[in-house]
Structure formats: structure tokens, C-alpha cells
Amino acid sequence: MKHTHPFFWKAFARFSLVLWLATIGWTDEIPSRFQPKSNELLRHVRFLASDELLGRGVDTSGIEKARDYIAHELKSYGVLPAGDNGSYFQSLSVDVGVKIKEPGVLRFNDSSPLALNQEWIPLGLSRSGEAEEEIVFAGYGITAKDYGYDDYAGIDVKGKTVLILRYEPPPKTDKSPFRKRPGSSNFATLRYKATNAREHGASAMILVDLDPRDGEAELISLARSLWRTDSSLIAAQVKREIIERLLTQRDVSIRDLKEKIDREEKPFSMALPGLRASLKVDLERITRKTDNVIAVLPGSDPRLKDEHIVIGAHYDHLGYGHFGTRDTKTEGQIHNGADDNASGTAVLLNLARRLSLSRERPARSLVFVFFTGEELGLYGSRYYVTHPPSPLESIKAMINLDMIGRMKENRITAFGVDTAKEFADLLNEISQKSGIEVRKAGGTGRSDHASFYSKNIPVLHFSTGTHEDYHRPTDDWEKLNIEGMEKIGDLVLSLVNKLSAAPDLNFVRSSSAPATYEREGENYGAYLGIIPDFAEQAQGIRLAGVRQGSPAEAAGLQEGDVIVQFAERKVKTLEDLTTALRSRHPGEKVEISALRQGKLITLQATLRSRTSS
């Protein structure tokens, strides 16, 4: 990455900033609880988390307004563009949804086709194709063998269509892996049900919702049922009245079956002789061009200026909440994402300005990256590390600011501390000077720093934690702790200044489980201890490494291996392996097939529980 710094930038910066402030009218009345020193951060979050930006969804025009705002700010500070063709933008394409390419068909036996979008609808996770098979009722489609529950026990679904209930049985005891509504475990998710059906050999899945939640449409929209990895299962949902009538004609009450399962927390699956479904689905992925925003502040040390510290924050959010909302009743409402992640974006902008005006330029070059597509699956950061503007080996550390707007009791958590030997001491030093309590945690998580960690780059992720407004329309700027954000900015500034001149960090493979806000129930089952490479796409799971002392390490799995089979199950996605692990017991021995430098190898692993690991 070549750096120049024209003489006129700073004068231009001040003039341009004045013009920009005037255009966006940031001088509107500001609540008295905000101090003048916080006005810059407040201005950023008020704009980025305003309804005008439509939730900054990648499929909305708001993401472009946010992008242009960020680029304009960076230009006014005098930090140099580091994107494509001398611009601030690094362009990429993301999958934002699916649409019906050709009208599908669903009929039972010789009946007339059902009315699309009225009586049935394809699920967004479905593959395109046709299936004409016998139907087998498979309860909730759940396999939780550790708990002694398996809807697929005693039935043959290979090559058949499974009829599946939505959600999960209510828990009978505290030891149950299931959750009482309105909560839900991972077993209730559509992708789990589809994966489990496929792994049991089913060719198609039909979902029925006997008890829609209040205010919800019975048929799930394509956007809400989308799964952003390839599926090999044809899937659809049918209205309950159609299924009830169909089974009543065969002296079967699906509602009675559901009530038995719920009452006893035991499966009541069964074949449905003579009942067949003819299903045709033809879907097409919708892609959208979007941009990372990248700027660089050249280093001052002749020896170190070609090395980089990356400071990042994602600037996208959920848009109208069609994908990712935690409150499905609010689908279609703007999700402003003030904490997630207008807060990190605002602090990163503030850091870029302050560092650009500093009399003492950092020794190493600083790269400011505003990632797109994080909410859809780390698209922006994955693209950055696979299409780096500068060689990856020049990146000495990556700092990620994601959800830093709700500080309480002067505390913040730094994840990834165990990815470099030096991080703990550095954080102790700056914590003492800042007066902020920095809780140090290991793990790599699922925010944008995970893409860098997969490339053997030390990472730190700062966060003030989740809250009841997370991924809901109520995540608004009025609830942010602006003064706390300013303190966090000061702390990160101190860290960046130290890292810019420090000796090279010693990268360490994290031995901790991923640090992330996981859905309840995701950790139920046996433990293997792999570190997936989120930045690499493969037919299977490519490993960025394995946990120290884990079953995966003991089995001989290594960085770069691609797991393609776990016991008898083919593995194409991380969800495939997660599903397989849930069906296994700690102490079981399983064969794992993996590709190593193009050659197929077979290893044996003895699984353990996560707690014992």
C-alpha cells in the first residue's frame, strides 16, 4: 500500500467539515445530559441511527447514505483513501435474499395444486428442485440423544418427505434442552430442522405451524426463512388447515399428536401410508453490491511504516429486520442499530480524526476499515482478508469495535486477549491509566475480527455487551452512553499508540471457546474443539486451527484440514457438524474424514463434554 500525504489536506479538512456539519443540521437541540465534548460522537450516532438510513440494511438505500457519510468524514480529516482505484470504497457482492424464479407446485396425491403464497410457500432455505415422495410425520424434527429424545427414532425417512412441526416441545424439567415460548433453543430454528432432516436422508421437508405466535403471519416469508449457505433439501410450509384436513381424512389428528408430544415430551412419529407430496421449488438468489470503506494514515517510522494496525467496525445493520430480528412481530419496522453498530462506527470515525490531527504520527501505518455485510455473515471482513489492499503479513494486529455504546459501571470487555502473549499486560497498563475496568476474555467470536484471526493475526474485540434492545427496533441513539463511548475511544487510542511502535506481537491460537452471544441451546451435545476458518469457503469445514487440549487436537486435526465427513454424516457446512455433534454423547469415538493438502485422511476422535474441556 503506497502512502502520500498532500500538504493541503488539513486546511481542506477543516473547511470541508464545516460545510458538512451545516448540511446535516447536527446543531439541532441536543439533550442537556450530553456534554459538549461528546457532541461529535452524538452527531455521528444521531445520523447513522436515524430513520433516514432505513436501518442501514445492505438491501436498502440507507447503507449507501451511511457509506457516503463515512467517506466524506474521512476525507475531511485528511486520511487517505485505501480502497479500489484510489477511492475509499472496496466493492463486493453479498447475498441479501432469495426470490421465486418460477412459480412452484405443491399437491398431495391427485388433488389440485395448492395456491402459492396463500396455502403454501417455499422456505428461503430450500434448494431448487422437485420431489415426489411418501410423507412421514417426524414430530418437531429434533434429535437430542443426550436427553433421550429423537423424533427420527423408529421411522424410515430416507428418500421421503418429512412433515415437521414448527418450534419445539415445552420443557418438562430444568434439564431439558428445550425452551419455553416465547424463548427458543437452537432446536427450534428452521435451519436445524432442515439440516437434521437432510442428515436422516429425507429428500424434502414440509413445515406446519399449529400455533402461530400472536401478531405473526402463519406463512413465513422467504426473507425470514433464508439460510445463507447451500442447502440440499427441498423445503416448504403449508397452512395448518390444509394439513389438518388432509390427515383427518386418514383418521389422524396432527393436533392430538402435537399435544401428546408436548404433554409427555416424547416423540410420536409415524408413517402416513398412502399419502404422497409432489413438490417443485425454483428459487433464485438476490445479490447486492456493497462496499467496505477504507482509509489509511501513513506511519512515520521509515522502518515500520509499511506495517499496519487495522482498526475496524461494521457499519451495516438489519434494515427492516426481515432477517436477523429477535422480535418477529417487528419485522418490517426500521431497526436503527444505534449500539449495533453505530456506536463502533462513531468511535472509529472519532479516532481517525484525532489521530490525523495528532502532532506525533504513529510509527506504523493505521488502517481504518468500516465493514459492510457483517450482519449477513461477515461478508465485508471475509472479503477484506481474501482481497487485502496490503499484504496480510503486514497487518500486525486488528482491533474490532462492535457494540460499545452501553457501558455500565465503567466496564468494558476485551475478547481475544489470548490471541497474543502481550495483550494482557498492554490492557492492564492502559486500563489503569484510563480508569476503565477492562474485563479480559479469550475466544474469537463471530464478529469481523474472526476473519483476521483465521489468518493468524492477533485480534481484540471491544464490547460493552448485549442487552434487551439487541437486534430490535428499540436499539436507538437516545439509549447510548455517549460519555462511556468517549472513554472507550480514549482507551483504544492509547492502545493503538502503543501497538504502533511496539515489537511484533506473538500470535497464539486461542484455547478458549468462541466468545459470542450464542443462542440458547447451541452448546448442547458433545464437544470436538475445532476453530472454523470463517474467511474461507469450502465444500466442508476448513479449519483455522483446533483448541488446545481438545478432542480435535488429540485426533490429529490440523490447521488447513477440511472436514468432509463426521461418522456417517457428510459435512458441507458448520451447521452440518453442529447437528452431528448434538446427536452424539461425550465419550463416543467417531471417525472423521478430512482433506489435507488434497488427500483424504481418516482420523478417530473421542468426544468430550464442553464443560470437561
C-alpha positions in Angstrom: 0.0 0.0 0.0 1.7 3.2 -1.1 1.1 6.3 1.0 1.3 10.0 0.2 0.0 13.0 2.2 -0.6 16.2 0.3 0.1 19.5 2.1 -3.3 21.0 1.6 -5.3 18.2 3.3 -5.6 19.7 6.7 -6.8 23.1 5.6 -9.3 21.4 3.3 -10.3 19.1 6.2 -11.5 22.0 8.4 -13.3 23.8 5.6 -15.0 20.6 4.4 -16.0 19.6 7.9 -17.7 23.0 8.5 -19.7 22.6 5.2 -20.7 19.0 6.0 -21.9 19.9 9.6 -24.0 22.6 8.1 -25.6 20.3 5.5 -26.8 17.7 8.0 -28.0 20.2 10.6 -26.4 18.5 13.6 -26.8 21.6 15.7 -30.4 20.7 16.4 -31.2 20.8 20.1 -29.1 18.3 22.0 -30.3 16.8 25.3 -28.7 18.5 28.2 -27.3 15.3 29.7 -24.7 15.3 26.9 -21.6 17.3 27.5 -20.2 19.5 24.7 -17.1 17.2 24.5 -19.4 14.4 23.4 -21.1 16.3 20.6 -19.0 14.8 17.8 -19.9 11.2 18.8 -23.5 12.2 19.3 -23.7 13.8 15.8 -22.4 10.6 14.3 -24.8 8.2 16.0 -27.8 10.5 15.6 -27.3 10.4 11.9 -26.2 6.8 11.5 -29.1 5.5 13.7 -31.8 7.8 12.2 -34.8 6.5 10.3 -33.4 8.3 7.2 -30.9 5.5 6.9 -33.5 2.7 7.0 -31.6 0.6 9.5 -28.5 0.5 7.2 -29.6 -2.8 5.7 -27.4 -3.9 2.9 -30.6 -4.2 0.8 -31.6 -0.6 1.5 -30.5 2.8 0.2 -29.6 3.6 3.7 -26.4 1.6 3.5 -25.2 3.9 0.7 -26.0 7.0 2.7 -24.0 5.6 5.6 -21.1 4.7 3.3 -21.0 8.2 1.8 -21.2 9.9 5.2 -18.3 7.9 6.4 -16.2 8.6 3.3 -17.0 12.3 3.5 -15.9 12.4 7.1 -12.7 10.6 6.4 -11.9 12.8 3.5 -12.4 15.9 5.7 -9.9 14.5 8.2 -7.2 14.2 5.6 -6.8 10.4 6.0 -6.1 8.8 2.6 -8.3 6.5 0.6 -7.2 2.9 0.6 -10.0 1.2 -1.4 -10.4 0.3 -5.1 -8.8 2.5 -7.7 -7.8 5.3 -5.3 -11.2 5.5 -3.7 -12.4 4.9 -0.2 -14.5 2.0 -1.3 -13.8 -1.7 -1.6 -16.7 -3.2 -3.6 -18.1 -6.7 -3.1 -21.3 -8.6 -3.6 -23.4 -10.1 -0.9 -26.4 -12.4 -0.9 -29.4 -10.4 0.5 -32.2 -12.8 -0.1 -34.0 -15.2 -2.5 -36.9 -14.8 -4.8 -39.2 -17.2 -6.6 -37.8 -17.6 -10.1 -40.7 -19.7 -11.5 -43.9 -20.5 -9.7 -43.6 -23.8 -7.8 -46.1 -26.5 -7.4 -47.3 -28.4 -4.4 -50.1 -31.1 -4.4 -51.0 -34.1 -2.3 -51.7 -37.3 -4.1 -54.0 -36.5 -7.0 -55.5 -33.3 -5.6 -55.4 -29.9 -7.2 -52.3 -27.8 -6.7 -52.3 -25.6 -3.6 -52.4 -21.8 -4.1 -48.9 -20.4 -3.9 -48.4 -17.7 -1.1 -51.9 -18.4 0.1 -52.0 -22.0 1.1 -48.2 -22.8 0.9 -44.9 -21.1 0.4 -41.3 -22.3 -0.3 -38.9 -21.8 2.6 -36.0 -19.5 1.7 -33.5 -22.2 2.8 -34.8 -24.6 0.2 -32.8 -25.7 -2.8 -34.4 -25.6 -6.2 -35.7 -29.0 -7.5 -38.6 -31.5 -7.5 -39.6 -34.3 -5.1 -42.5 -36.7 -5.3 -42.3 -38.9 -2.3 -44.3 -40.5 0.6 -44.8 -38.4 3.6 -43.7 -39.4 7.1 -44.6 -37.4 10.2 -41.5 -36.7 12.2 -42.8 -34.6 15.1 -40.6 -31.5 15.7 -37.8 -33.0 13.6 -35.4 -32.9 16.6 -32.6 -35.3 17.6 -31.3 -34.8 21.2 -29.9 -38.2 22.0 -28.1 -37.0 25.2 -31.6 -36.1 26.5 -33.2 -39.3 25.2 -35.3 -37.5 22.7 -35.3 -38.4 19.0 -38.2 -37.7 16.6 -36.5 -39.9 14.0 -36.2 -43.0 16.1 -38.1 -45.9 14.7 -39.1 -44.3 11.4 -37.6 -44.6 7.9 -37.4 -41.2 6.1 -34.7 -41.9 3.6 -35.8 -40.6 0.2 -39.1 -39.4 1.7 -40.8 -36.1 2.6 -40.9 -35.4 6.3 -43.8 -33.4 7.8 -42.4 -31.3 10.7 -44.0 -29.2 13.4 -42.6 -25.7 13.9 -40.8 -24.7 17.2 -40.1 -27.4 19.9 -41.8 -29.2 22.8 -42.2 -27.2 26.0 -39.6 -28.3 28.7 -40.8 -30.6 31.4 -37.7 -30.1 33.7 -34.8 -27.7 34.1 -32.6 -30.3 32.5 -34.5 -30.1 29.2 -32.6 -28.7 26.2 -35.8 -27.1 25.0 -37.1 -23.6 25.9 -40.5 -22.4 26.9 -42.1 -19.9 24.5 -41.6 -17.1 23.7 -38.0 -18.2 24.1 -36.5 -20.8 21.9 -33.4 -23.1 21.7 -31.4 -23.8 18.5 -33.6 -27.0 18.1 -36.5 -24.7 17.1 -34.7 -23.0 14.2 -35.6 -23.8 10.7 -32.0 -24.4 9.6 -31.6 -27.0 12.4 -34.8 -28.8 11.3 -33.8 -28.8 7.7 -30.2 -30.0 8.4 -31.4 -32.7 10.7 -34.0 -33.9 8.1 -31.3 -34.0 5.4 -28.9 -35.9 7.6 -31.5 -38.5 8.2 -31.9 -39.0 4.5 -35.1 -37.0 3.8 -35.4 -35.5 0.3 -37.9 -32.8 1.3 -39.4 -31.2 4.3 -42.9 -29.7 4.8 -43.3 -27.4 7.8 -46.6 -26.8 9.6 -47.3 -24.2 12.3 -50.2 -25.2 14.5 -49.8 -22.3 17.0 -48.6 -19.1 15.3 -47.4 -16.5 17.7 -49.6 -13.5 18.3 -49.4 -11.0 15.6 -47.4 -13.2 13.3 -48.4 -14.3 9.8 -48.8 -18.1 9.6 -46.7 -18.5 6.5 -43.1 -17.5 6.9 -41.7 -15.0 4.4 -38.8 -16.0 2.1 -36.6 -13.4 3.8 -37.2 -14.8 7.3 -36.7 -18.4 6.3 -33.5 -17.7 4.4 -30.3 -19.6 5.1 -27.2 -18.2 3.5 -25.4 -21.5 2.8 -26.2 -24.1 0.2 -29.0 -26.4 1.1 -29.6 -29.8 -0.4 -33.1 -30.2 0.8 -36.4 -29.0 -0.8 -38.5 -27.3 1.8 -41.9 -25.6 2.0 -44.5 -24.6 4.6 -48.2 -25.4 4.3 -51.1 -23.8 6.2 -52.3 -25.8 9.2 -55.9 -26.1 8.0 -54.7 -27.9 4.8 -52.6 -30.4 6.9 -55.3 -30.9 9.5 -57.9 -31.6 6.8 -55.5 -33.9 4.9 -54.7 -36.0 8.0 -58.2 -36.1 9.4 -59.3 -37.9 6.2 -56.9 -40.6 7.3 -58.2 -40.7 10.9 -55.0 -38.9 12.1 -55.2 -35.7 14.2 -51.9 -33.8 13.9 -53.1 -31.6 16.8 -53.6 -34.6 19.0 -50.1 -35.9 18.1 -48.6 -32.5 19.0 -50.4 -32.4 22.3 -49.1 -35.9 23.2 -45.6 -34.8 22.3 -45.9 -31.6 24.3 -47.5 -33.3 27.3 -45.1 -36.2 27.6 -42.0 -34.7 25.9 -41.7 -37.9 24.0 -41.9 -38.4 20.2 -45.0 -39.8 18.4 -43.6 -40.0 14.9 -45.3 -42.2 12.3 -45.5 -43.2 8.7 -48.6 -41.9 6.8 -49.3 -44.8 4.3 -50.7 -43.7 1.0 -50.0 -40.0 1.5 -47.6 -38.5 -1.1 -46.5 -35.0 -1.8 -45.4 -33.6 -5.2 -43.3 -30.6 -4.6 -41.5 -28.3 -7.0 -39.4 -25.3 -5.9 -37.5 -22.8 -8.1 -35.7 -20.1 -6.2 -33.1 -17.5 -7.3 -30.6 -15.8 -5.0 -30.7 -12.0 -4.8 -27.3 -10.3 -4.6 -26.4 -6.7 -3.9 -23.2 -4.7 -4.5 -22.0 -3.0 -1.4 -18.8 -1.5 -0.1 -16.3 -1.6 2.7 -15.0 1.9 3.5 -11.2 2.0 3.9 -8.7 4.8 4.8 -5.1 4.8 5.9 -3.0 7.1 8.0 0.7 6.6 6.9 3.2 5.8 9.6 6.1 8.0 10.5 8.8 5.4 11.1 10.8 4.6 7.9 11.3 1.1 9.1 7.7 0.4 10.4 5.5 2.5 8.1 4.9 -0.5 5.7 3.4 -2.4 8.6 -0.2 -1.9 9.6 -2.6 -1.9 12.6 -6.2 -2.4 11.4 -9.0 -0.8 13.4 -12.4 -1.8 12.3 -16.1 -1.5 12.9 -19.1 -2.7 10.9 -21.5 0.0 9.8 -24.3 -2.2 8.4 -27.4 -3.3 10.4 -30.6 -5.2 9.9 -32.6 -2.7 7.8 -36.3 -3.6 8.2 -35.5 -6.7 10.3 -36.6 -9.2 7.7 -33.5 -11.2 8.5 -32.0 -11.3 12.0 -34.6 -9.5 14.1 -35.0 -11.0 17.6 -38.7 -9.9 17.7 -40.5 -11.3 14.6 -43.5 -9.1 15.5 -41.4 -6.1 14.5 -40.5 -7.4 11.0 -40.9 -4.6 8.6 -40.0 -1.9 11.2 -36.8 0.0 10.9 -34.1 -1.4 13.1 -31.8 1.6 13.7 -28.9 -0.3 15.3 -27.6 2.5 17.4 -25.4 0.3 19.6 -25.1 -2.3 16.9 -23.0 -0.8 15.4 -23.5 3.0 15.0 -21.6 3.2 18.3 -18.5 1.4 17.0 -18.6 3.3 13.7 -18.9 6.7 15.5 -15.9 6.0 17.8 -13.8 4.8 14.8 -14.6 8.0 13.0 -13.6 9.9 16.1 -10.3 8.0 16.3 -9.5 8.6 12.7 -10.0 12.4 13.2 -8.0 12.6 16.4 -5.1 10.5 15.1 -5.0 12.5 11.8 -4.6 15.8 13.9 -2.0 14.4 16.2 1.4 16.1 16.2 3.1 12.8 16.7 2.2 10.5 13.9 2.1 6.7 14.9 5.2 4.7 13.8 3.2 2.0 11.9 0.5 2.9 9.4 -3.1 2.8 10.7 -5.8 1.4 8.5 -9.4 2.3 9.4 -11.9 -0.2 7.9 -15.7 0.2 8.1 -17.1 -3.2 7.2 -20.3 -4.0 5.3 -22.3 -7.2 5.5 -21.4 -8.2 9.0 -24.9 -9.0 10.0 -25.3 -11.3 7.0 -22.3 -13.3 7.8 -19.0 -11.3 8.0 -19.1 -10.6 4.3 -17.1 -7.4 4.4 -14.3 -8.7 6.6 -14.1 -12.0 4.9 -13.7 -10.2 1.6 -11.1 -7.9 3.0 -8.8 -10.7 4.2 -9.1 -12.5 0.9 -8.6 -9.4 -1.2 -6.3 -7.3 1.1 -5.3 -3.9 -0.1 -1.9 -4.6 1.5 -0.2 -8.0 2.2 -1.8 -9.8 5.2 1.7 -10.3 6.7 2.0 -6.5 7.1 -1.0 -6.5 9.5 0.4 -6.8 13.0 -2.9 -6.6 14.9 -6.6 -6.0 14.3 -8.9 -4.1 16.8 -12.6 -4.5 16.4 -15.2 -2.1 17.8 -18.6 -3.8 17.9 -21.4 -2.7 20.3 -19.6 -0.3 22.6 -22.5 2.1 23.3 -24.0 0.7 26.5 -21.1 0.9 29.1 -22.2 0.3 32.7 -20.2 0.8 35.9 -17.2 1.9 33.8 -16.6 -1.6 32.4 -15.9 -3.0 29.0 -14.9 -6.5 27.8 -12.0 -7.2 25.5 -12.3 -10.5 23.7 -9.4 -12.2 22.1 -6.9 -11.4 24.8 -5.3 -14.8 24.4 -4.5 -14.4 20.7 -1.3 -12.6 21.6 1.0 -13.1 24.5 1.4 -9.4 25.0 -2.2 -8.3 25.1 -2.9 -8.9 28.8 -0.1 -6.7 30.0 -0.9 -4.0 27.5 -4.5 -3.9 28.6 -3.6 -3.9 32.2 -1.4 -0.9 31.7 -3.9 1.2 29.7 -6.8 0.1 31.9 -5.1 1.5 35.0 -4.3 4.8 33.3 -7.8 5.2 31.8 -9.7 4.3 34.9 -11.9 1.9 32.9 -12.2 -1.7 34.1 -11.3 -3.9 31.2 -12.5 -7.4 31.6 -10.2 -9.7 29.7 -11.7 -12.7 27.8 -10.4 -15.3 25.5 -12.1 -16.6 22.4 -12.5 -15.4 18.9 -16.2 -14.8 18.4 -18.2 -14.2 15.3 -17.7 -10.5 14.6 -15.4 -9.2 12.0 -12.2 -9.9 13.9 -12.8 -13.6 13.4 -11.9 -13.2 9.7 -8.5 -11.7 10.7 -7.9 -14.3 13.4 -8.4 -17.0 10.8 -5.4 -15.6 9.0 -3.1 -15.8 12.2 -3.4 -12.1 13.1 -3.8 -11.2 16.8 -7.2 -9.6 17.4 -9.0 -7.7 20.1 -12.8 -7.2 20.1 -14.1 -4.5 22.5 -17.8 -4.6 23.5 -20.0 -3.4 26.3 -22.2 -6.5 25.9 -25.7 -7.4 24.7 -29.0 -6.1 26.1 -32.7 -6.3 25.7 -32.7 -4.0 22.7 -30.2 -6.1 20.7 -31.5 -6.7 17.2 -34.8 -5.0 17.9 -36.2 -1.7 16.6 -35.7 -0.2 20.1 -31.9 0.0 19.7 -32.0 3.8 19.4 -29.4 6.5 19.9 -31.1 8.0 23.0 -30.2 4.9 25.0 -26.4 5.2 24.3 -23.9 6.1 26.9 -22.1 8.8 24.9 -19.7 9.7 27.7 -18.8 6.0 28.0 -18.1 5.8 24.3 -15.8 8.7 24.6 -13.9 6.9 27.4 -13.7 3.8 25.3 -12.3 5.9 22.4 -9.6 7.3 24.7 -8.7 3.8 25.8 -8.4 2.4 22.3 -6.4 5.5 21.2 -3.9 4.7 24.0 -3.8 1.1 22.8 -3.3 2.0 19.2 -0.4 4.4 20.0 1.3 1.6 22.0 0.8 -1.0 19.3 2.0 1.3 16.5 5.5 1.3 18.0 5.6 -2.0 19.9 7.7 -5.0 19.0 5.9 -7.6 16.9 3.2 -9.4 18.8 3.4 -13.2 19.3 0.3 -14.7 17.8 -1.3 -17.5 19.8 -4.1 -19.9 18.8 -6.9 -19.2 21.2 -7.6 -22.1 23.5 -11.0 -20.7 24.6 -14.4 -21.5 23.2 -15.7 -18.8 20.8 -16.7 -15.7 22.7 -20.0 -14.7 21.3 -23.6 -14.2 22.2 -24.8 -17.6 21.3 -28.4 -18.7 21.1 -29.6 -20.8 24.0 -29.1 -24.5 23.3 -26.3 -24.2 20.8 -23.8 -25.8 23.2 -26.0 -28.9 23.9 -24.3 -32.1 23.0 -20.7 -33.4 22.5 -17.6 -31.2 22.1 -14.9 -31.5 19.4 -12.9 -28.3 19.7 -12.3 -27.0 16.2 -11.8 -23.4 15.0 -13.6 -22.9 11.7 -12.0 -20.6 9.1 -14.8 -18.2 8.6 -12.9 -16.4 5.8 -12.6 -19.4 3.5 -15.4 -21.0 1.5 -15.1 -24.8 1.1 -17.2 -27.8 0.5 -16.7 -28.9 4.1 -15.3 -27.1 7.1 -11.9 -25.6 6.6 -10.0 -25.3 9.9 -8.2 -22.2 11.1 -6.9 -24.4 14.0 -8.0 -26.6 16.9 -8.4 -25.8 20.6 -5.5 -26.7 22.8 -6.2 -30.0 24.7 -9.4 -30.6 22.7 -10.6 -33.9 21.2 -9.8 -32.4 17.7 -6.2 -31.8 18.7 -5.9 -35.3 20.2 -7.3 -36.8 17.0 -4.6 -35.1 14.9 -6.7 -32.5 13.1 -4.7 -29.5 12.0 -5.0 -26.0 10.6 -5.9 -26.2 6.9 -7.7 -29.5 7.1 -11.2 -29.6 5.5 -13.6 -31.8 7.4 -15.9 -33.5 4.9 -17.5 -36.3 7.0 -18.3 -36.9 10.6 -19.1 -40.6 11.4 -21.7 -41.5 8.8 -22.7 -37.9 8.1 -21.5 -35.8 5.2 -20.3 -32.4 6.3 -20.8 -29.4 4.0 -21.4 -26.6 6.4 -20.8 -25.7 10.1 -24.4 -26.4 10.8 -24.0 -30.0 9.5 -21.2 -30.6 12.1 -23.1 -28.9 14.8 -26.1 -31.1 14.2 -24.0 -34.2 14.1 -22.4 -33.3 17.5 -25.7 -32.8 19.1 -26.6 -36.3 18.3 -23.5 -37.7 20.0 -22.6 -38.5 23.6 -19.4 -37.4 25.4 -17.1 -40.4 25.4 -18.1 -41.7 22.0 -15.4 -42.5 19.4 -16.1 -41.3 15.9 -14.3 -41.4 12.6 -13.7 -38.0 10.9 -12.7 -37.8 7.3 -10.9 -34.7 6.1 -9.0 -33.4 3.1 -5.3 -32.5 3.9 -3.5 -30.9 1.0 -6.0 -32.5 -1.3 -5.6 -36.0 0.1 -8.4 -37.7 2.1 -7.4 -38.8 5.6 -9.4 -40.6 8.3 -8.9 -39.9 12.0 -10.6 -41.1 15.1 -11.7 -38.7 17.8 -13.0 -39.3 21.3 -15.7 -36.7 22.1 -16.0 -34.9 25.4 -18.5 -32.6 27.0 -17.8 -28.9 26.7 -17.6 -28.5 30.4 -15.0 -31.1 30.8 -13.0 -29.4 28.1 
